[in-house]
Every structure is written in structure tokens, then in C-alpha cells.
Amino acid sequence: MAWTLTLNIMTRQSIYGIALLAIALASCNGSKTTERTERERRAQLQLIRVSEPTNGAMFTLGESFNLRLRTINDSIAADSIVLSLNNNRIGQLDGLTHQVETENLSLGSHLIRATAWHNGERQTASVGFKLKANQPPKQLSYRVVNTYPHDIDAYTQGLFYYNGHLIESTGQKGQSTLRRVEIETGKVIQSVNLERQYFGEGATIINDEIYQITWTSRKGFVYDPKTFNLIRTFDYPTQGWGLTTVGDQLVMSDGSNILYYLEPKSFAEIKRVEVYDHRGAVNQLNELEYINGKIYANIYLTDKIVIINPESGMVEAEVDFSNLLPQADKHRNIDVFNGIAWDKKNDRLFVTGKNWPKLFEVKIY
């Protein structure tokens, strides 16, 4: 009898639980259905689209242009249209055109959104545009102050000056190193090898720690600057090319026209700066060095260094080093110009190239 009573109680509890579960599932499904219906209704609402400019259009900094919208369905008029630029509200649009002023905008990519409202529902049309520099970079010259030996087996990827020596990061899988180099002789006085799967790239020092990145492995290394002992590793979501510091932040290039500003401890991205000259985006940004308030960058596969405003991304000047390495010093394994190091205390600028037999101290003017 007790067994029968217990069974009846359990049966009633089970039925009650199943009923609650069914109600919850029905409520959840009903909620999802409502949400889906709401999204579908909004997706079907078509009020406006952008007719000008075309998506990705390029303008010159300071140039104004007209944003033109057009209605999609003559039988449904928008109650209002609100414009925003880069998520900043411009205001309500009177009509279907608006003149966009670019004088106070940054170089690079921007996004305009036009949100049209009708009976409490909205539809958004958007268009992207880009801004290039409004003046060409200055063309600077250079002279060679001193010439020093350089290891022709060093596939130079990163270079910086530290405590009287050059710290050099070299590339190629199975040959990548971090090394301390004596400037006057080119002698490698300290070195650590990367594991064979890594292709070494840019390097710099901040907070008394050396940072070295790799090309496609998305893995970086932090070393003690005296012993070269590995302190920790870090990851990042793009390719690694060049590396330098601006203030208390790291700045990395990835072969595009973007400079990534990063927090050193976490390597988290703080912001991006897009690099442009008067022609458009300046891609292939490679080795980086911060010198007197500007970022100097090698342009990969060229003999050119561009000098970049670190805040606006504008290329303010450039230097062509095409004739730097004498023809007599070129050999069959010679590779491209790459490597910039700055001795701030002694006002010395060093440049070299991948597998170059010489390091040059130069003066830019």
C-alpha cells in the first residue's frame, strides 16, 4: 500500500514537471518565433537606399561631397531619416541629400548610416568612404655618415638600438634569431634561436623587455634584454611584420596600410591608424622605428622609407635609398632593403637590408 502511494506521488510529480517543461519550451519557442518574425518584418521594410557616393569611394581630406538617398517604394514614405557618421549622430535629414564635410575627419575608412523610420519601425542604409591625404609627402635626401660590416647571413626583419649595440631580429624558418650585434664590427655577441616553425619578424623594447613577433604563426616572444631568457609568449590575430613603440604602447604592422596600437602586457588592440598619402593607401608597411615624434617605415620590396604622422596616419615625407648599397657589394643572395635603428642619445640613424654585407649610418635632410 505504501509502495502504491509513493508511486502515485512520483507519477503526479513527473506529470507536473513535464507540464512545466512543456510550458517553458512553448514560451521559449514562442519568444524565438516572435523575435524571428520581428527581424523578418524589419528586413522586409524597404524605405531608402544610398545612390551616392558608391561604397568605398575615395575623397581627399578637406573635400566635401554629397550624400544622396533615394526612396525604394513611392507608396511608403519615411516619417524621418537620421544620419550618423562613424556611430556619431549628425542629425535628422531634411530631404534626401546631405553635404558631408571631411576637414576634421581622420584619414582612411569612414561609415555613414541613414536610419529611416516608419510607424515605429526602422530600416538602415549605409555607405563607406575613404579619405586620402591632401598633400604629397616631402621628398627627402640622405648622406652616408659611416659604413659598418653586417652579417650577410642575417635576413634582417627587425632592428633597434639598445645600450650601445644593435638588437636584430632575423627571419626564415630554421634560421630565425634574436641577436645582439656589435656595431663597429658586425660581430654577433649574443644570440638565441627561434624554434624551426617560426619565421622571425619585427622586434622592439618597452618597459625593459624585448618583444619579438613572427610572420604567420601569430605568436610573439618577450625576452629579458640582458640574458635573452624567454619571459613569456603572446598571441595576436594577424600577421606580424614590423614593431616599434609610441609612448607606452606598442605599434605593429602586418603588411597592410594599418598600424595597430597595442597594450604591451596583454597585446590587446587599443586603436588602429590607417596610413595614406595623396595617392591613396600606403600598403606593405614593414619594419618600423619611432624617431622624434614620427614613425619611420620600410615599404616592403622597395628601397623607400616613409615618415608617418602617428596620429593621423598621413605620410609626411619619404626617402629613396635606391643607390645606398653599391653594386660591387651585391651578391646572389642579396635581398631587399629593410631595417631601421635609431640611437636617440647620439642622434644616429642606422639602415641595412636582408643579407646585406653592410650597415649604414645615414643622415636624412
C-alpha positions in Angstrom: 0.0 0.0 0.0 2.9 2.4 0.9 4.5 1.4 -2.4 1.4 2.3 -4.4 1.1 5.7 -2.6 4.7 6.5 -3.3 4.3 5.6 -7.0 1.2 7.7 -7.3 3.0 10.7 -5.7 6.0 10.3 -8.1 3.7 10.0 -11.1 1.9 13.2 -10.2 5.3 15.0 -9.7 6.6 13.7 -13.0 3.4 14.8 -14.8 3.7 18.2 -13.2 7.4 18.5 -14.1 6.7 17.5 -17.7 3.9 20.1 -17.9 6.1 22.8 -16.7 8.8 21.9 -19.2 6.3 21.9 -22.0 5.1 25.4 -21.0 8.7 26.6 -20.8 9.5 25.2 -24.2 6.4 26.6 -25.7 7.2 30.0 -24.2 10.8 29.8 -25.5 9.6 28.8 -28.9 7.0 31.5 -28.9 9.6 34.0 -28.0 12.0 32.9 -30.7 9.2 32.9 -33.2 8.3 36.5 -32.2 11.9 37.6 -32.5 12.2 35.9 -35.9 9.0 37.5 -37.1 10.2 40.9 -35.9 13.5 40.5 -37.7 11.8 39.3 -40.9 9.4 42.3 -40.8 12.2 44.7 -40.4 14.2 43.0 -43.1 11.2 43.4 -45.4 10.8 47.1 -44.6 12.5 48.9 -47.5 12.3 52.7 -47.4 15.6 54.2 -48.7 19.0 53.3 -50.2 22.2 55.3 -50.9 22.6 56.4 -54.5 25.7 58.5 -54.0 28.6 58.0 -53.3 29.4 54.5 -54.3 30.6 52.3 -51.5 34.3 52.6 -50.8 34.6 55.9 -52.8 37.9 57.8 -52.2 38.0 61.5 -51.4 40.7 64.0 -50.4 40.9 65.2 -46.9 39.0 68.5 -46.7 36.9 67.8 -49.8 33.1 67.9 -49.3 30.7 65.6 -51.1 27.0 65.0 -51.3 25.3 62.0 -49.8 22.2 61.2 -51.9 19.4 58.9 -50.9 16.5 57.6 -52.9 13.2 56.1 -51.9 12.6 52.5 -52.8 8.8 52.4 -52.6 6.8 55.5 -53.6 3.8 54.3 -51.7 5.7 54.2 -48.3 7.3 57.4 -47.1 9.7 57.6 -44.2 8.5 59.5 -41.2 12.0 60.7 -40.5 15.6 59.9 -41.5 18.5 60.2 -39.1 22.2 60.3 -40.2 25.2 59.2 -38.3 28.9 59.2 -39.1 31.1 56.5 -37.5 28.4 55.9 -34.9 28.2 59.7 -34.1 24.8 61.2 -34.7 24.8 64.0 -37.3 21.1 64.8 -37.0 17.8 64.4 -38.8 17.9 64.8 -42.5 15.7 67.4 -44.2 15.1 65.8 -47.6 17.2 63.1 -49.3 20.6 64.9 -49.6 23.3 66.0 -47.2 26.7 67.6 -47.7 29.4 65.7 -45.9 32.4 67.8 -44.7 35.7 65.9 -44.2 38.0 68.6 -43.0 38.0 67.4 -39.4 38.0 63.7 -40.1 40.9 61.2 -39.9 42.4 59.6 -43.0 41.2 56.2 -44.0 37.8 54.4 -43.7 34.5 56.0 -42.6 30.9 54.8 -42.5 27.7 56.8 -42.9 24.4 55.3 -41.8 21.0 56.7 -42.7 18.2 55.3 -40.5 14.7 55.7 -41.9 11.7 55.4 -39.5 8.1 54.4 -40.5 5.3 53.7 -38.0 7.8 52.9 -35.2 9.9 50.6 -37.4 13.3 51.4 -38.9 15.5 50.5 -41.9 19.1 51.5 -42.2 21.1 52.1 -45.4 24.9 52.6 -45.1 27.8 53.5 -47.3 31.6 53.5 -46.6 34.1 56.0 -47.9 37.8 56.7 -47.6 39.9 59.8 -47.2 43.4 60.2 -48.6 46.0 62.9 -47.8 45.5 66.4 -49.2 49.2 66.9 -49.9 52.1 64.9 -51.3 54.9 63.8 -49.0 58.1 65.8 -49.0 60.9 64.2 -50.9 64.0 64.0 -48.6 67.6 63.1 -49.3 70.3 61.4 -47.3 74.0 61.1 -46.9 76.1 58.3 -45.6 78.0 59.1 -42.4 79.6 55.8 -41.7 79.7 52.2 -43.1 80.0 49.1 -40.9 80.1 45.3 -41.6 76.9 43.4 -41.5 76.4 39.6 -41.4 75.3 38.5 -45.0 73.5 35.5 -43.5 71.3 37.8 -41.4 67.8 38.0 -43.0 67.1 41.3 -41.3 63.5 41.7 -40.1 63.7 43.9 -37.1 66.4 46.3 -35.8 66.7 48.7 -32.9 69.5 50.3 -30.8 69.9 49.4 -27.2 72.7 50.2 -24.8 75.5 50.7 -27.3 74.5 47.7 -29.5 72.0 46.8 -32.2 69.4 44.2 -31.4 68.5 42.4 -34.6 65.6 40.0 -35.3 66.3 37.7 -38.3 63.9 35.6 -40.4 63.5 32.4 -42.4 62.2 29.2 -40.8 65.0 27.3 -39.2 67.3 30.4 -39.3 65.3 32.9 -37.2 67.2 34.5 -34.3 67.3 37.4 -31.9 70.8 38.7 -31.6 72.9 41.4 -30.1 75.3 42.9 -32.6 78.5 45.0 -32.2 78.0 48.0 -34.5 81.6 48.7 -35.4 82.5 45.1 -36.3 79.1 43.5 -37.1 80.0 40.7 -34.7 77.2 38.8 -33.1 78.0 38.8 -29.4 74.8 37.1 -28.1 72.0 35.2 -29.9 69.0 33.0 -29.3 67.4 30.7 -31.9 63.7 30.5 -32.5 62.1 27.1 -32.9 62.2 25.9 -36.5 58.5 26.5 -37.2 58.8 30.3 -36.5 59.7 33.0 -39.0 61.1 35.9 -37.0 59.9 39.4 -37.8 60.0 42.8 -36.1 61.4 43.5 -32.6 61.5 46.4 -30.1 62.0 47.1 -26.4 59.5 48.6 -23.9 59.3 48.5 -20.1 62.8 46.9 -20.2 61.5 43.9 -22.1 62.3 42.9 -25.7 59.3 42.0 -27.8 59.7 39.9 -31.0 56.9 38.9 -33.4 56.7 36.2 -36.0 55.3 36.3 -39.6 52.3 34.0 -39.9 52.4 31.9 -36.7 50.6 34.7 -34.7 52.9 34.1 -31.9 55.3 36.5 -30.2 58.0 36.3 -27.6 59.1 38.5 -24.7 62.8 38.3 -23.5 65.0 39.7 -20.8 67.2 42.3 -22.6 70.3 41.2 -20.7 70.1 37.4 -20.8 67.8 36.9 -23.7 65.9 34.4 -21.5 62.3 33.9 -22.6 59.9 35.6 -20.1 56.6 34.8 -21.7 54.8 34.4 -25.1 51.7 36.2 -26.5 49.3 35.8 -29.4 47.7 38.2 -31.9 45.1 37.7 -34.7 47.0 39.0 -37.8 50.4 38.6 -39.5 53.4 40.2 -37.8 55.7 42.4 -39.8 57.2 45.4 -38.0 57.2 46.5 -34.4 58.1 49.7 -32.5 56.9 51.8 -29.6 55.0 55.1 -29.3 54.9 56.3 -25.7 53.7 53.4 -23.5 52.2 51.5 -26.5 53.5 49.0 -29.0 52.8 49.7 -32.7 52.7 46.8 -35.1 52.4 46.5 -38.9 51.0 43.5 -40.8 51.9 44.3 -44.4 48.8 46.3 -45.0 48.4 50.1 -44.6 47.3 49.7 -40.9 49.3 50.4 -37.8 48.0 48.6 -34.7 48.4 50.3 -31.4 48.7 47.6 -28.7 48.9 47.4 -24.9 52.2 45.7 -24.0 51.2 43.3 -21.2 48.1 41.8 -22.9 48.9 42.8 -26.5 45.3 43.9 -26.7 44.5 46.3 -29.5 43.9 49.9 -28.4 43.3 51.5 -31.8 44.2 51.4 -35.5 45.7 54.1 -37.6 45.4 53.8 -41.4 48.3 55.2 -43.4 47.6 57.3 -46.6 49.4 59.6 -48.9 48.0 61.8 -51.6 47.5 58.8 -53.9 45.8 56.5 -51.5 46.5 53.8 -49.0 50.2 53.1 -48.4 50.5 49.3 -48.1 53.3 46.9 -47.4 54.3 48.7 -44.2 57.1 46.6 -42.8 59.9 47.4 -40.3 59.1 50.3 -38.0 61.0 52.8 -35.9 59.7 55.7 -33.8 62.0 58.7 -34.3 61.4 62.3 -33.0 57.7 62.0 -32.9 57.2 60.2 -36.2 57.0 56.6 -37.3 59.6 55.6 -40.0 58.5 52.6 -42.0 60.2 50.5 -44.7 57.9 49.8 -47.6 58.5 46.1 -48.4 60.0 45.3 -51.8 61.1 48.9 -52.2 64.2 50.9 -51.2 61.9 53.5 -49.6 61.3 54.7 -46.1 58.1 56.7 -45.4 57.8 59.1 -42.5 54.3 58.9 -40.9 52.4 61.1 -38.5 51.5 58.6 -35.8 48.1 60.2 -35.0 46.7 61.0 -38.4 48.4 58.3 -40.5 49.5 60.8 -43.1 52.8 60.2 -44.9 54.5 63.5 -44.4 57.8 62.6 -46.1 59.7 59.8 -47.8 63.3 58.9 -48.6 64.5 56.8 -51.5 67.6 54.7 -50.7 67.8 53.0 -54.1 71.5 53.7 -54.6 72.6 53.0 -51.0 74.2 49.6 -51.5 77.0 49.8 -54.1 76.7 47.3 -57.0 80.0 45.7 -56.0 78.5 44.7 -52.6 75.6 42.8 -54.1 75.7 39.0 -54.2 73.3 36.3 -55.4 71.5 36.0 -52.1 71.1 39.7 -51.6 67.5 40.7 -50.7 65.6 43.9 -50.1 66.3 47.0 -48.1 65.0 46.5 -44.6 66.0 47.5 -41.1 65.9 50.9 -39.2 67.5 51.6 -35.9 67.7 54.9 -34.0 70.3 55.9 -31.4 68.5 58.8 -29.8 71.3 59.8 -27.4 73.9 60.2 -30.2 71.5 61.2 -33.0 72.4 58.3 -35.2 70.2 56.5 -37.7 71.2 53.1 -39.0 69.7 51.2 -42.0 70.5 48.0 -43.8 68.9 45.2 -45.7 68.2 41.4 -45.7 71.5 39.6 -46.2 73.3 42.9 -46.9 77.1 42.9 -46.2 76.9 46.4 -44.8 75.2 48.5 -42.3 74.9 52.3 -43.0 74.8 55.2 -40.6 72.9 57.9 -42.5 71.7 61.4 -42.1 68.4 62.4 -43.6 67.8 66.0 -44.7 
